[in-house]
Structure formats: C-alpha cells, structure tokens
Amino acid sequence: MKKQKAIAAMKADFSTWIVTLPGMSFMSDKIFVDTNILAYALDLSAGGSHAKSFVIIESLWEAKTGVISTQVPQEFYVTVTRKIKNTLKLAEV
C-alpha cells in the first residue's frame, strides 16, 4: 500500500520531470524515451530510478505520447543482457 501511494504521488508530479520547449504541450506532443528510462524501469535494483522510470513509462503509455528511435531497442537489449546488475537471459528479453 505504501508503494502504491508513492507511485501515485510520483504520477501527480510527473509533468514536472519533463523538459518542454516553448510552445510544446506535454499532453499532445511526443516525448522521446531514452534507453536508460527503459532499462531503469526493468531493473528492480535501481531503487528510486526504477520507480520514477516505471511511472514515466506507464504515464507515457497511458497518454500515448512516448516514442523511441530504432537505436533504443538495440541499446536496451545490450543493457539488460550485459550491463545491469541482474542481467536477463535471451528468453526473458
């Protein structure tokens, strides 16, 4: 229950984490998701970065505003199979 309250609080504060350019609207414009955000969202050992990244991805998914480049899945694969503390096996990726 405590974790759910913390996630709800982060969601409420989510829009302050996003850097926007003048004339850009968070709710209607696309937001680029970097490999690190995806990797932290998966890495349970990343502490606060894990929780924030998970909230970011969940919020962008719900708003349908997150985008990635073709390079991100490649970097993500290398990161989660070789670089994070608890790496994943090929079948888990």
DOSEBA-994648 format. One record per residue (C-alpha): x, y negated, z negated. Coordinates in steps of 0.02 Angstrom, whole numbers, always signed. Layout:
- X:Y:Z;
...
***
This chain:
- +0:+0:+0;
- +144:-117:-41;
- +222:-85:+130;
- +56:-123:+217;
- +44:-291:+126;
- +222:-333:+175;
- +187:-290:+357;
- +27:-394:+354;
- +125:-542:+285;
- +257:-524:+421;
- +122:-515:+554;
- +46:-676:+489;
- +217:-758:+501;
- +265:-677:+668;
- +239:-829:+779;
- +374:-924:+684;
- +504:-794:+737;
- +480:-829:+921;
- +578:-969:+1003;
- +470:-1055:+1132;
- +514:-1184:+1261;
- +415:-1346:+1281;
- +252:-1310:+1372;
- +261:-1124:+1331;
- +117:-1040:+1240;
- +157:-887:+1134;
- -11:-803:+1165;
- -14:-818:+1354;
- +167:-814:+1410;
- +275:-659:+1423;
- +409:-630:+1292;
- +568:-534:+1333;
- +605:-390:+1214;
- +790:-356:+1192;
- +862:-182:+1167;
- +906:-223:+986;
- +724:-253:+942;
- +675:-82:+1011;
- +821:+5:+926;
- +789:-76:+756;
- +605:-31:+767;
- +655:+151:+783;
- +798:+151:+657;
- +724:+180:+484;
- +894:+148:+405;
- +895:-32:+470;
- +798:-99:+319;
- +719:-270:+346;
- +770:-272:+528;
- +670:-113:+554;
- +513:-186:+477;
- +525:-351:+571;
- +562:-266:+736;
- +416:-147:+713;
- +299:-292:+681;
- +365:-386:+832;
- +338:-239:+948;
- +167:-200:+877;
- +112:-381:+895;
- +177:-396:+1072;
- +93:-232:+1119;
- -75:-291:+1050;
- -59:-459:+1139;
- +7:-376:+1298;
- +143:-509:+1309;
- +305:-410:+1288;
- +416:-374:+1438;
- +583:-286:+1464;
- +709:-282:+1604;
- +763:-125:+1694;
- +925:-130:+1593;
- +838:-116:+1424;
- +786:+69:+1436;
- +964:+115:+1486;
- +1039:+19:+1340;
- +906:+87:+1222;
- +949:+267:+1270;
- +1135:+240:+1236;
- +1099:+151:+1072;
- +981:+281:+998;
- +1082:+431:+1055;
- +1256:+367:+1012;
- +1262:+209:+906;
- +1130:+206:+768;
- +1161:+291:+600;
- +1037:+433:+629;
- +1052:+464:+815;
- +915:+553:+911;
- +927:+709:+1016;
- +881:+701:+1201;
- +711:+784:+1170;
- +668:+651:+1039;
- +705:+503:+1151;
***
